[in-house]
Amino acid sequence: MLSFVPACGACRRCVSGRQALCEPGAVANREGTLLSGHRRWTLPDGTRPHHHLGVSGFAEYTVISDRSATLVPADLPFDIAALFGCAVLTGAGAAFYSAQVVPGDKVAVFGLGGVGLAAVLAAVTAGATQVVAVDVVEHKRQLALTLGATHETAGGPDVVSHVRDLTGGGADKVIDTTGVAAVLEQAYAATGVGGTTVTVGLPHPDRTVTLPALNLVAEERTLKGSYLGSCVPRRDVPRFVDLYRAGRLPVDGLLSGRLGLAEINEGFARLASGEAVRQVVVMV
Ligand SMILES: NC(=O)c1ccc[n+]([C@@H]2O[C@H](COP(=O)([O-])OP(=O)(O)OC[C@H]3O[C@@H](n4cnc5c(N)ncnc54)[C@H](O)[C@@H]3O)[C@@H](O)[C@H]2O)c1
């Protein structure tokens, strides 16, 4: 299974257990190289294309650093294994590790793509008694209910008051996976006293957010970012696969369909329209 941050295992962040923040891994991803600093592709005209996040997965063959790879059990189907590389590590990790959902928590998840639905699954597994699923797409909210969310509400101008009403004054943990900066402001506003707002979304780098300065202090609120769910892939993929196999993290619920490489543009169109959650490209 390939993950999008190669982890060198030796830098100060890796050795402190924060492999999602691997320093040489970040440099390699920024430069479009493998972890070694090299590019291994050459086009017929001699140009050397970038490696995309060390994975470059939309190809029949790829070259990777072994530091981008995690061994999965041989009998785990590839289309399930593929889900763990991005959506499950990121979303489940955001709930387990970044938000640290504990039994009895009231949780809201904004955005119900593959990442948000994985966060819903993990919040349920971690013992949240209330999981409010928020999206602008109705069928994704319905899917979240089938995956264990207890409530759903539509994204939009009234979402903050809806979440605050449903959770009796604000959720303990709110996870924003929309990638929309304005929604992060809503997620923060929907978080209760003493609560934690986690953002996973990747908005355009020019976007900024405005937050009330006082309640961060007076309500002891926490706002934090979460990259790769703060996971260590070689520690967490086996954990999450075991949970999946025990029926406690049913990640196959994220899978909307399979497609061939030749149909990849149609797949992206389904993603953009909101029709699909996670689609897996099958290379055979
Ligand atoms: N932090 C990380 O390590 C990491 C890893 C992978 C992906 N990401 C980012 O996480 C985000 C989610 O990824 P994904 O693959 O699930 O994306 P996605 O596009 O499938 O899901 C985003 C969801 O947000 C919903 N949404 C959009 N606007 C909304 C609004 N105003 N209110 C409520 N919901 C709204 C969309 O309908 C969609 O269902 C993206 O921004 C992606 O770039 C971050």
The ligand as an ORCA input file, in Angstrom:
! r2SCAN-3c Opt
* xyz 0 1
  N      -4.697     16.378      5.418
  C      -4.407     15.342      4.654
  O      -3.463     14.587      4.928
  C      -5.246     15.058      3.459
  C      -5.167     13.811      2.808
  C      -6.041     13.549      1.768
  C      -6.949     14.514      1.357
  N      -6.944     15.726      1.991
  C      -7.915     16.761      1.659
  O      -9.070     16.429      2.422
  C     -10.240     16.907      1.749
  C     -11.218     15.753      1.598
  O     -10.730     14.775      0.711
  P     -11.777     13.825     -0.042
  O     -10.990     12.955     -0.924
  O     -12.709     13.227      0.954
  O     -12.525     14.924     -0.912
  P     -14.020     14.937     -1.501
  O     -14.043     16.039     -2.495
  O     -14.405     13.562     -1.923
  O     -14.916     15.326     -0.220
  C     -15.174     16.638      0.173
  C     -16.628     16.708      0.583
  O     -16.923     18.014      1.093
  C     -18.233     18.326      0.689
  N     -18.443     19.774      0.759
  C     -18.028     20.717     -0.114
  N     -18.450     21.929      0.266
  C     -19.137     21.749      1.424
  C     -19.837     22.630      2.296
  N     -19.909     23.948      2.061
  N     -20.430     22.091      3.391
  C     -20.383     20.750      3.622
  N     -19.745     19.880      2.813
  C     -19.142     20.377      1.727
  C     -18.328     17.763     -0.718
  O     -19.680     17.587     -1.124
  C     -17.588     16.444     -0.576
  O     -18.467     15.370     -0.243
  C      -9.731     17.510      0.446
  O      -9.568     18.902      0.640
  C      -8.388     16.836      0.242
  O      -7.507     17.623     -0.534
  C      -6.140     15.999      3.036
*
